[in-house]
Amino acid sequence: MAQINPKMVEDTSRDVVLITGASGGIGAALAAEFAAAGNDLFLVARRGDMLADLATDLTDKHDIQVDFLALDLTKAEAGAHLEAESIRLGVNVDILVNNAGFGLSGRFDRIDREAQLEMIDLNIRALVDLTLRFVPGMMKRRRGGVLNVGSIAGFLPGPYMAGYYASKAFVGSYTAALAVECRKAGVRFTNLAPGPVATGFAARAGMTRTPLFRRLQVQDAATVARAGYKGFAAGRRLVIPNIANRLFILASRFVPNRLRDAVVAYVVRPR
């Protein structure tokens, strides 16, 4: 269940930044950024113990309220449960941060089918579900925004990570389109598209021994979160931290597709 900071319990109409996948990595770092700016938080992830520790740390450091909910967003009923919990707590979600997601590596027909479908459920379906549940309220209030955590993987095909790369392409396209649709309603959309980041992502995806994480420049989560927060606050629709990542995406548009695909396959293929 969500936990409430007793310092703020009398406030039943507050605006809240809802962050999914907040128990570690980029999600936890984004929570720290929004907390430092004085925002109240509603943190969601599967690991309730880690959310509790983070909530305690952030309320100790900042005069804010932090609620949290341990929830598996791959489940079909998760969005409805999260929305009901926000109503029970009396919070208005003013900013939605869709950070939860994971990747899988390997030849597509050799990766567990259920695991692949769970990845699509989390990376795409849950993101859309929460957008549909919380953005209409922002539009009625004519303020708010959505920060979606995508990836530079969304800009090109990903042999041996086909589903993950495709899911991040969806995130980028969906974010850009809704930025246009919701602009006049006062709701902004930002796609944060980092390259490789030092989080638990690589271990879960089976990529710790790939050239992508062993030889290329890997950023820390705090640096990526800071860039994402600043870009979102400035109203930017796309944030790609690190000039090397931006140059890589630019270069990929001018090299032959066969060469581009071979490079991606080399750096992500499991060893």
C-alpha positions as CSV (number, residue, x, y, z in Angstrom):
1,M,0.0,0.0,0.0
2,A,1.0,3.6,-0.5
3,Q,2.7,5.3,2.5
4,I,1.9,8.9,3.5
5,N,4.3,11.4,5.1
6,P,2.4,12.5,8.2
7,K,3.8,16.0,7.9
8,M,1.6,16.6,4.8
9,V,-1.4,14.4,5.5
10,E,-3.8,17.3,5.8
11,D,-3.3,18.3,2.2
12,T,-5.8,16.3,0.1
13,S,-5.6,18.3,-3.2
14,R,-1.9,18.4,-3.9
15,D,-0.2,18.0,-7.3
16,V,2.1,15.0,-7.6
17,V,4.8,13.7,-9.9
18,L,4.0,10.0,-10.5
19,I,7.2,8.1,-11.4
20,T,7.1,4.4,-12.4
21,G,10.2,2.2,-12.1
22,A,11.3,4.4,-9.2
23,S,13.0,1.9,-7.0
24,G,16.4,2.3,-8.7
25,G,18.5,3.6,-11.6
26,I,17.1,6.4,-13.7
27,G,13.7,6.3,-11.9
28,A,15.2,6.9,-8.5
29,A,17.5,9.6,-9.8
30,L,14.6,11.4,-11.4
31,A,12.7,11.2,-8.1
32,A,15.6,12.9,-6.5
33,E,15.6,15.7,-9.2
34,F,11.9,16.3,-8.8
35,A,12.1,16.2,-5.0
36,A,14.9,18.7,-5.0
37,A,12.7,21.1,-7.0
38,G,10.0,20.8,-4.3
39,N,7.6,18.4,-5.9
40,D,5.5,15.9,-4.1
41,L,6.0,12.3,-5.4
42,F,4.0,9.1,-6.0
43,L,6.6,6.4,-6.6
44,V,5.7,3.0,-8.2
45,A,7.8,-0.1,-8.7
46,R,7.7,-3.8,-7.9
47,R,10.1,-3.6,-5.0
48,G,8.3,-2.0,-2.1
49,D,11.2,-2.2,0.3
50,M,13.4,-0.1,-2.0
51,L,10.6,2.4,-2.5
52,A,10.2,2.7,1.3
53,D,13.9,3.4,1.7
54,L,13.9,6.0,-1.1
55,A,10.7,7.7,0.3
56,T,12.3,8.0,3.7
57,D,15.5,9.4,2.2
58,L,13.7,12.0,0.1
59,T,11.3,13.2,2.9
60,D,14.3,13.5,5.2
61,K,16.1,15.8,2.7
62,H,13.2,17.8,1.4
63,D,9.9,19.3,2.7
64,I,7.8,17.1,0.5
65,Q,5.3,14.3,0.7
66,V,6.3,10.9,-0.9
67,D,3.7,8.2,-1.4
68,F,4.6,4.9,-2.9
69,L,2.9,1.8,-4.1
70,A,4.5,-1.6,-4.8
71,L,3.0,-2.7,-8.1
72,D,3.8,-4.9,-11.1
73,L,2.9,-2.8,-14.1
74,T,3.1,-5.8,-16.5
75,K,-0.3,-7.0,-15.0
76,A,-3.3,-6.0,-17.0
77,E,-5.2,-4.6,-14.0
78,A,-2.2,-2.6,-12.7
79,G,-3.2,0.7,-14.3
80,A,-6.7,0.6,-12.8
81,H,-5.3,-0.3,-9.4
82,L,-2.8,2.6,-9.6
83,E,-5.6,5.1,-10.6
84,A,-7.8,3.9,-7.8
85,E,-5.0,4.3,-5.3
86,S,-4.4,7.9,-6.5
87,I,-8.1,8.7,-6.0
88,R,-8.1,7.1,-2.6
89,L,-5.1,9.3,-1.6
90,G,-6.8,12.4,-3.0
91,V,-3.8,13.3,-5.3
92,N,-3.8,15.0,-8.7
93,V,-1.1,13.6,-10.9
94,D,0.3,16.8,-12.5
95,I,3.4,15.2,-14.1
96,L,3.7,11.6,-15.2
97,V,7.1,10.0,-15.6
98,N,6.9,6.7,-17.5
99,N,10.3,5.2,-16.7
100,A,9.5,1.5,-16.0
101,G,10.9,-0.8,-18.6
102,F,13.4,-3.5,-19.4
103,G,15.1,-5.1,-22.3
104,L,16.0,-8.6,-23.4
105,S,18.9,-9.7,-25.7
106,G,19.3,-12.7,-27.9
107,R,17.9,-14.2,-31.1
108,F,14.2,-13.5,-31.1
109,D,13.1,-17.1,-31.3
110,R,15.4,-18.2,-28.5
111,I,14.1,-15.7,-25.9
112,D,11.3,-16.8,-23.7
113,R,8.0,-15.9,-25.2
114,E,6.3,-14.8,-22.0
115,A,9.3,-12.7,-21.1
116,Q,9.1,-10.9,-24.4
117,L,5.4,-10.3,-24.0
118,E,6.0,-8.9,-20.5
119,M,8.6,-6.5,-21.9
120,I,6.1,-5.2,-24.4
121,D,3.4,-5.0,-21.7
122,L,5.7,-2.8,-19.6
123,N,7.5,-0.8,-22.2
124,I,4.4,0.0,-24.3
125,R,1.0,-1.1,-22.9
126,A,1.6,0.2,-19.4
127,L,2.9,3.5,-20.7
128,V,-0.1,4.0,-22.9
129,D,-2.5,2.9,-20.1
130,L,-1.2,5.4,-17.6
131,T,-1.1,8.2,-20.3
132,L,-4.8,7.6,-21.0
133,R,-5.7,7.5,-17.3
134,F,-3.8,10.6,-16.1
135,V,-3.3,13.0,-19.1
136,P,-7.0,13.9,-19.7
137,G,-7.1,15.3,-16.1
138,M,-4.0,17.4,-16.9
139,M,-5.7,18.7,-20.1
140,K,-8.8,19.7,-18.1
141,R,-6.6,21.6,-15.6
142,R,-4.6,23.0,-18.6
143,R,-1.2,22.2,-17.0
144,G,1.1,19.3,-16.5
145,G,3.3,17.1,-18.5
146,V,4.7,13.6,-19.4
147,L,8.3,12.6,-19.3
148,N,8.8,9.3,-21.1
149,V,12.1,7.5,-20.8
150,G,12.9,6.1,-24.2
151,S,16.3,5.3,-25.6
152,I,18.6,6.0,-28.5
153,A,17.6,2.4,-29.4
154,G,14.4,3.9,-30.6
155,F,16.1,5.5,-33.6
156,L,17.2,2.4,-35.4
157,P,16.5,-1.4,-35.7
158,G,18.1,-3.6,-33.1
159,P,19.2,-7.1,-34.2
160,Y,19.3,-9.4,-31.2
161,M,17.2,-6.9,-29.2
162,A,14.4,-6.5,-31.8
163,G,11.5,-6.2,-29.4
164,Y,13.3,-3.7,-27.1
165,Y,14.4,-1.4,-29.9
166,A,11.0,-1.5,-31.4
167,S,9.3,-0.7,-28.1
168,K,11.5,2.4,-27.7
169,A,10.7,3.4,-31.3
170,F,7.1,3.4,-30.2
171,V,7.9,5.5,-27.2
172,G,9.6,8.1,-29.3
173,S,6.8,8.3,-31.9
174,Y,4.0,8.3,-29.4
175,T,5.6,11.0,-27.4
176,A,6.3,13.3,-30.4
177,A,2.7,12.8,-31.6
178,L,1.0,13.6,-28.3
179,A,3.3,16.6,-27.9
180,V,1.5,18.1,-30.9
181,E,-2.0,17.0,-29.8
182,C,-1.8,18.3,-26.3
183,R,0.2,21.5,-26.8
184,K,-2.8,23.8,-26.9
185,A,-4.2,22.1,-23.7
186,G,-1.0,23.2,-21.8
187,V,0.4,19.7,-21.4
188,R,4.0,19.1,-22.5
189,F,5.7,15.8,-23.5
190,T,9.4,15.0,-23.4
191,N,11.2,11.9,-24.7
192,L,14.4,11.2,-22.7
193,A,16.5,9.0,-24.9
194,P,19.8,8.0,-23.3
195,G,22.4,5.6,-24.5
196,P,23.8,2.9,-22.2
197,V,23.4,3.7,-18.5
198,A,25.0,2.1,-15.5
199,T,21.8,0.6,-13.9
200,G,20.5,-2.9,-13.4
201,F,19.3,-2.9,-17.0
202,A,22.3,-4.6,-18.5
203,A,22.2,-7.5,-16.0
204,R,18.5,-8.1,-16.5
205,A,18.9,-8.0,-20.3
206,G,21.9,-10.3,-20.2
207,M,24.2,-7.7,-21.7
208,T,26.9,-7.2,-19.1
209,R,29.5,-8.8,-21.3
210,T,28.5,-7.2,-24.6
211,P,30.7,-4.5,-26.2
212,L,27.8,-2.0,-25.7
213,F,28.4,-2.0,-21.9
214,R,32.1,-3.1,-21.8
215,R,33.6,-0.8,-24.5
216,L,31.3,2.1,-25.1
217,Q,30.8,5.2,-22.9
218,V,28.3,4.3,-20.2
219,Q,26.7,7.2,-18.3
220,D,25.6,7.2,-14.7
221,A,21.9,7.4,-13.9
222,A,22.2,10.7,-12.0
223,T,23.7,12.5,-15.0
224,V,21.0,11.2,-17.3
225,A,18.2,12.1,-14.9
226,R,19.6,15.6,-14.5
227,A,19.6,16.1,-18.3
228,G,16.1,14.7,-18.5
229,Y,14.7,16.9,-15.8
230,K,16.3,20.0,-17.2
231,G,15.0,19.2,-20.7
232,F,11.5,18.5,-19.4
233,A,11.4,21.7,-17.4
234,A,12.6,23.7,-20.4
235,G,9.8,22.1,-22.5
236,R,12.0,20.2,-24.9
237,R,10.4,17.3,-26.8
238,L,13.5,15.3,-27.1
239,V,16.5,15.0,-24.8
240,I,19.5,12.9,-25.8
241,P,22.1,13.1,-23.1
242,N,25.8,13.1,-24.1
243,I,27.0,14.5,-27.4
244,A,28.5,11.1,-28.4
245,N,25.0,9.7,-28.4
246,R,23.6,12.5,-30.5
247,L,26.5,12.1,-33.0
248,F,25.9,8.4,-33.2
249,I,22.2,8.9,-34.1
250,L,23.2,11.5,-36.7
251,A,25.8,9.3,-38.2
252,S,23.5,6.3,-38.4
253,R,21.3,8.2,-40.9
254,F,24.1,8.5,-43.4
255,V,25.8,5.1,-43.3
256,P,24.4,2.1,-45.4
257,N,21.7,0.2,-43.6
258,R,23.6,-3.0,-43.8
259,L,26.6,-1.5,-42.0
260,R,24.4,0.2,-39.4
261,D,22.7,-3.1,-38.6
262,A,25.9,-5.0,-38.4
263,V,27.4,-2.5,-35.9
264,V,24.3,-2.7,-33.7
265,A,24.2,-6.5,-33.9
266,Y,27.9,-6.6,-32.9
267,V,27.6,-4.4,-29.8
268,V,24.4,-6.0,-28.4
269,R,24.7,-9.7,-29.3
270,P,25.1,-11.8,-26.2
271,R,28.5,-13.3,-25.7
